[in-house]
Amino acid sequence: MKHPSSYRDPSGFIFKENDKFFRQINPVFFDEYKAAVSSGIYKSLFDKKWLVSHKEISSGHNKIILEPEQLDFITYPYEWSFTQYKHAAQLTLRLQIWLLENDFSLKDASAFNITFQKGKAIFIDTLSIEQYKVNTPWRALQQFNEHFFGPLLLARYHGSYHLKTLQHSINGIDLNEVKRQLPFFSRFNPTVYSHIHLLSKSDNNSDKNEGNSDQSVELSKAAQIKMLSALEMYIDGMESKENTEWSKYYSQTNYNKNSFVFKKDLIVKWNKELNSKKVIDLGGNDGTFGKELLPQVDQLIVCDIDQPAIDQCYLNHLKSDSGKLICLVNDLMQPSPGVGFNNQERDSFNSRVIDFAPDLSMALALIHHITLTGNVPFEMSAQYFSQLSKYLIIEFPDREDSWVEFILNSKRDARHLFDDYTISAFAKAYQKYFKLIKSEKIEGTARTLFLFERF
């Protein structure tokens, strides 16, 4: 079955058969594909771990079929932290520079051509690679700025909300909109001026120049490499000044040292008994607890609403190089929806998690935020968690917990509307969807850990 996202490029498409993804190459792209094969381009990129690997399984006069490496879980640009977004942008630029040096080029620079596999950014669109045409400027440069550089600049100056640009603007952000939101002094930076201010002007004049093919622009390969290297260096130096209370959560938590260790040990013990190999940590902050399971599992997903916390999770995992962790930014109260044509080009967060089929979901220090801040009844959250995995480890902070008390106090005159926030009401609601296997009070806290099994 042809994938709904794979309709834009006439060169070929992705399809699924017997629970595996394959790529079909159409005759119009045969010459480009065979040139890349004979030049060793694909093999070199596989060795660099820059491009998802594939093997050719059939070749005929009307199609070539490739079987790519099967990816565990696809993340989208609007689910990346600032550093992840940077690394995705840098990989795209480094790939283009390397291809130019080897007489090839990327025909597009969509951020959706990147995902994260084994902890690192990887390029996944095999058919984006074509032969370089002498002195032809990189035609994907504007798309790169609309998908990568523009959102990164806005996030740098105005906050991580702008990293979600492609969720509501799948084709990228208008560079005129980027220019309007940048500070005045940005035009004095040669990199920002040439890639945002100048390109937005040329875009405004594109209608006037349409049809003037005799005025084609030429740019040498050396000049392109120099320009892209400067852009990559600029992005490398970008930093996000954003911070939140949640990025400092574990320095402010009301756990004492013993209860913190007790909770970690209990999670590790329970998961060992379950023998879970695929786990998702929902609301996992910087992955402090989820990463305790890495020695036991094959794959761990950590997601959280807080961008700086996920950024830290990602950076810490790069140092470990275990290749088991996928980090993403996601708000469970408003998870990433299906977007694009017919809302099917990019799958929703929920559908991707269900397809990932984790053995275990963890919701630690999360239920009070969903219930008290989000006003989601226990039964609704129970139903949601039940669709994700067979087992659930969930932490319930009682009314005496300081964080719960803080949230309840913020309700003021409406506090009485949450009188049913009790451990007994919680357990009763969840046992409509799960069988309670065990529960244990976390020593030194007003919190209890529950282990449920879905009916």
Secondary structure by P-SEA (a helix, b strand, c coil): cccccccccccccccccccbbbbbbcccaaaaaaaaaaaaaaaaaaaacccbbbbbccccccbbbbbccccccccccccccaaaaaaaaaaaaaaaaaaaaacbbbcccccccccccccbbbbcccccbbbbcccccccaaaaaaaccaaaaaaaaccccccccccccccccccaaaaaaaccccccccaaaaaacaaaaaaaaacccccccccbbbbbcaaaaaaaaaaaaaaaaacccccccccccccccccccaaaaaaaaaaaaaaaaaacccbbbbcccccccccccccccccbbbbbcccaaaaaaaaaaaaaaccccbbbbbbbcccccccccccccccccaaaaaaaacccbbbbccccccccccccccaaaaaaaaaacccbbbbbbbccccaaaaaaaaaacccccccccccaaaaaaaaaaccccccccccccccbbbbbbbcc
